[in-house]
Amino acid sequence: MAEKSSKTIDNSNILRIAANIVDAGDQEVVQLLLELQQKLNDAPSNAAQKLRHDAFELGLLDVCFSTLLNSDYKEVDGKWNSVAKIVELVCDICSVLQPDQDQDQANQFEQAVLYAAEVLLKVANIVHKDVHQSKAQSMEIRIEVTRAFRIVLDGMIWLVSAHSWLALFVLQAKSYIALLMSGENDTASTIISIITNFISIRPGICKELQEDDINNIMDELIYKLTTTNEIVIASTITRLLLTIIEDNSNISLTLYERYKGLKQLVNRWIGRGFDNALKQFIYILDSGSAKSAHEYRINHAATIIQSAFKGYKERKKLKSAQQAMTKLQQKIRKRVQDKIAKRIQDKEVEVAKRERDIRKRKDMLKSKERQLQALNAIPAAKMAEYFTKSEMLAATKIQSVWRGLVARRKFKIESENLRQWRAARTIQRCARKFLDRLRSRKLQAAAKESLMPPGLDDQRRTELMTIVEKFKKQHSEVERSQEEIEEMLYDIEDILTHYWSFLPNWRRKQYEMDALVARIETETELLNEAPSLSEVQPEDLEKFTCYSQPIVRKAQEEVQADLKALEEPWWKHLGGDSDSDDDDLFPEFPKLRN
């Protein structure tokens, strides 16, 4: 109920506004239209479309057209702001005029939208003239007029976005061409941007335009590109030309043939901030093909990427070279410092050696002095005896040192000979065992060949066949009935079921029995090796207090055996009996037995 009441109130307001417009003057009409625009903006979204249709059916759209074309904007309250709001009202009403199944209504909507586009173009020309005239006025008036002009053009884009077929009409209209030709620097970008928006709204529109129309637009764009001094306008026109060429590739050939010498005129914009678009446009002028320009752009991009990558590689090499140079310098400095440190250390060693020699000499002098003092204390009669005893001590010491040296040399030679002798004996033992195995294999093969039966002749083959046939007849299969076979199958199933039911218990008991036997054997061995009570130690008692001790002892024995095997020479691992006593084989080395 609330929605219905709101719709009724809105509709009554529109009816009231339409009734008041009939007898109102120009000023009052503007105010009523602004009130209508406010009411439509405030209307709920579910009722907005119906209200705009009601406004169109009441003829309020025609009132907006007449007001925009016939009013003196300078005498209207709010001036250009009022004009901008009326333009928004027109676009708002026209945006909902979509054709239905009724052909007459569709034609009516189409005529209204077409006339609205024409009115907006005329209003745009009027406002644009005032923009040019407002340069001599204050800055506030100029800003207001420029803002109203942009709102009119935005309304044109709004209208075309709702009815895309209007784009072709607008671009072909003389009013737009005139607007494009008379564009000043302040409004040129806004006027030119309309074409870009139309191409995005209706792709392929450049193909639908006639040749004269597209030539007029291109002429004006090229003229502005070559005459303007504004970077923004030049950049906008260049990008717009590329967009037009992308929309219609045939235009690139027209540019190539129609605008000779254009390249020299646009070269002045190089380095002004839009070089990529400008270079692509220049290449189109040179090649006459958008495809070639696209290939040029790809090649140019590839060239930039390659140059960037090569620069990166060179910078990386330079950085690596700098790091290598830094490391080389560090190594050289370290080597120089090491040489200096070694030189200082050698000097210190040499000084210490010299001091040690000096100290030895001093000690020797002191010992000589003590010896002389001792000689002075010996009586003259015992002097010869003292010298004889000293010579004997010296000779004994020299002999002991010499005998030790000779004994060590002899022991080294004898131990090396003993090691070689044992290694040769082990190698010979392995070789004899290997030859014995080969000899036994040959004997076994010869014995097998001697036991092989002789070849069968025809008589023996016949006798064997007779025996085989007789055996087959005696052990022929017994024919059984189907019932007997089924009974046997049932018996077999019962036996298998009984077997599988008792199998887990039997296996578990078997595992327990094996574990018990292993445990008993281990404990028996442990008890057999146990020491007597008089020799028992505390650590021996601990072996019998835990069931894991036998396992620990067995592991320790295995580890000790492995360690002992690792300490043995390599030739003891070649095979054979390495535990035999070697003492009987080497009686000539009694002192070298292990």
C-alpha positions, 0 to 999 in steps of 0.5 A: 500500500505504501508503494501505491500511495507513493506512485500516486503522489509522484504521478499527481506531482507530474500532472500538477507540473504539466498543468502549470507549465501550460500557463507559465512564463519562461522563468516559471517553466524553467523552475517547473522543469527543475522541480520535475527533475528533482522529483524524478531523482527522488522517486523510488527505483521501482516506480521511476521508469513509469514516472518517466514514461508518464512525463513523456506522454504528457509532452514534458519532453517537448517542453524541455526541447523548446526551453533549451532552443528558445530560452535566453540562458542569460536571463534564466535563474541559475543560468548555465546550471539550469541548462545543465539540469534540463539536459540531464532531465532530457537524457533521463527521460530518453534513456527509458524510451525503449521500443516495445512490440507496438510499431507505432510506439517504437517509431514515436520513441525513435523520433523523440530520441533522434530529435533529442540528439539533434537538440543536444547538438544545437545546445552544445554549439550554443554553449560552446559559443558562450564558452568562447565569449566568456574568456573576456569575463570573470573566471567564475562565469568561464568555469560555469559555462565550461562545466555546462558544456561538458555536462551537455556532451556527457548527456550526449554520451549518456543518450548514445549509451542507451541508444547505440544507433544514435552514434552514427547519426551524431557523427554524421550530423553537421552540428557535430562537425561544426563543433569539432571544427570550432573547438578551442583548446579548453574544450577540444579534448572533451569534443574529441573524446566523444568519438572514442566513447562512441567507438567503445559503445558501438564497435565497428562504427567507423566502418558504417560511416560514409567515406565523406563523413570519415574524411571530414572527421580525419581532416579536422583531427589531422589539422588540430594535431598539426596546428595545436601546441597543447600536449594533452590535445595532441596525445588525445588525437593520436590515441583517437586516430589509432583507435579509429584505425583499429576499428576500421583497418582500411583507414590506414591506407587512406592516411598513407595516400591522403596525408603525404608529409604528415610524418614530418609535421608530427615528428615535433611531438617526439619526446613529449610523453606519448612516444609509443602511440606516436611511433606506432602512428608514424609507422602506419603513415610509413607502411600504410597498414595497421597490420604492419604497425602491429608487427612493428609494435611487437618487434619494437617491444621485443627489441626493448625487452632484448635491450633490457635483458642484455643490459641486465646481463651486462650489469650482472656481469659488471657486478660479478666482475666487481665482486670478483675484483673485490675478492681478488683484492681481499685475497691479495691483501690476505696473502700479503698479510700472511707473508708478513705474518710468516716473516715475523713468525720466522724471525721470532723462531729464529730469535728463539732458536738463537736464544736456545743455542746461547742458553745451551752454550751457557749451560754447557759452560756451567757444566764444564765449570762444575766438572772442573770444580769436581776435578779440583776436589779429586786427589791426584792419585785417584785421577786415573781411576776417575777418567777410566770410569768415565770412559767406561760409562761413556762407552756403555751409553754409546753401545746401549744407544747403538744396540737399541737402534740396531734392534729397532731396525731388525724388529721392523724388518722382521715384523714386515717379513712376518706380516708378508709370510702370514699374508702369503700363507693365507693367499695360498690357503684360499687358492688351494681351497678354490682349486679343491672346489673346482676339482670336486665339481669336475669329479661330480660331473664325471660321476654323473656322466658315468651313471647316466643310462645308455640310449634307448633302442626300439625294443626298450622303448616298446617295453616302456610304452607297454608298462606305461599303458598298463599303469594307466589302465590300473590307475584310471579315473573312477567315474563318480556321480554328481551327488558323490562329487557334491558330497565330496565338495561339502566334506572338503569345505568342512575340512577347510573351514575346520582348518582355517578356524583353528589355524590362528590359535595353532600359529599363536601357540607355535610362536609362543612355543618357539619363543619359550624354547629360545628363552630356555636355550638362552638362559641355559647357556647363561647358567652354564657360563655363570661363575661359581659362588665364590667368584660372583661379583655384583655385576654378575648378579645383575645379569640374572635379575632381568630377562633382557640380560641374556640378550644384552650379553649376546649382543655385547659378544657379537659387537666384540667379535665384530670389533675384533674382526675389524682389527684383523689384517685384510688378508685374514678376511679372504677365507679359510681357517684363520684361527689356526696356530701360527707359532708352529709355522714360524719357529724362527720368530719366537720374539714376534708371536702375538 
